[in-house]
């Protein structure tokens, strides 16, 4: 991490706003005392209980967000097949943006702030929060512009035609008008998580749910005083949801109650701080793109076996996505704990946190994997009873699900690497996974005439090799003392 200059560092360490201080004249609130207690727990407390306490609020929020997404899809379904198809075309692009803002660039924000908090430089952490806000606006504008310029071509490439294409453009143009708000919510929430505050971003997002749930059907169907906007109404509701979230988060970070303040001082916006976020966040964003590209290419290979195979694979692999809220919550907690300990110079404890979090995640995900391996129809028959669909889904579960634990293990080490500012090996692991799962998978199917099981073996092998690379790098070399990071005594 790029740190303060020597003058800035000594000034920050003398400030009552350092990590060790419990109160400050204008900030001696319960929120600050609770945050200081959490920081002490992250530095000295038992690893697993602290990890679970930090992760719980994020788990709740992500589960609620998933349910809200299902509810919105349900509302749109009343508009007909073309409307639901149009929204479905926009969904993967919107999800890519969310994953980049939450786990990609957001990971860089949380990592930088956690390491600054651990080093006792709260003023630097707050300056990084302002730089995160700048990046949110920049990336939001880029995504909005890209969708407006290239959206039609992308939706056509994904199969959009006639009414479905029209619905995709109508919905997508509106949703991406709010891209800046999406990025602001994601990066400011990441900033708070990096400071160890999981409750505030969770509360803000839950507040937004109470806006979106009634507003979406009201604007779609024209309830009461609201105009009937159809599929565009669903897009407007999403924009309002993120607008409210952005306003509330900024207001909270500007208040005296906030444990991490958001200063509005243009002099704090520097290339050094922007670069510190992007050094981790940029590579993490590449990893996000790799992950999405792997899914797209594997789906394309499955499509060579026909519609029933796609349906079976889609139903089975949907269970993979259901694990993401739990892994993201555990990963965000591990990222913060690792970052704080790296910043404070406790490298050994940071590595121990990474291993404990990874093994716990492996246990949770492996348990699910064993269940669906033994009883694949317990999940598959919730969506289809067609024998051909059940056969394809069962092949996927019995080939890939036994290794869910290894996948969860690798993902948690990836988040921990973000906290340590070390993401080169995790991204390299993602590259190998892409080459094995998609590259070799396509060769097996197209050139060697392999069956569906051969493709899924390549998918499982990709996850195993990727996780092995990340774990091997940490086991063999550790994280050491990152360049430019203050050591435990406060020096360089």
Protein Blocks (a to p, Z undefined) as FASTA:
>chain_A
ZZddfklmmmmmmpckbmklmbdfklmcfklmmmmmmmmmmmmmcfklmmmmmmmmmmmm
mmmmmmmmmmmmmmmmmnojklmmmmmmmmmmmmmmmmmmmmmmmmmmmmmmmmmmmnop
aklmmmmmmmmmmmmmmmmmmmmmmmmmmmmmmmmmnopahjlmmmmmmmmmmmmmmmmm
mmmmmmmmmmmmmnopaklmmmmmmmmmmmmmmmmmmmmnopajbccebjmlmmmmmmmm
mmmmmmmmmmmmmpmklmbdcdddfklpcfklmmmmmmmmmmmmmmmmmmmmmmmmmmmm
mmmnojklmmmmmmmmmmmmmmmmmmmmmmmmmmmmmmmmmmnopamlmmmmmmmmmmmm
mmmmmmmmmmmmmmmmlmmmmmoccfklmmmmmmmmmmmmmmmmmmmmmmmmmmmmmmno
paklmmmmmmmmmmmmmmmmmmmmmmnopafklmmmmmmmmmmmmmmmmmmmmmmnonmj
aehiacfkopZZ
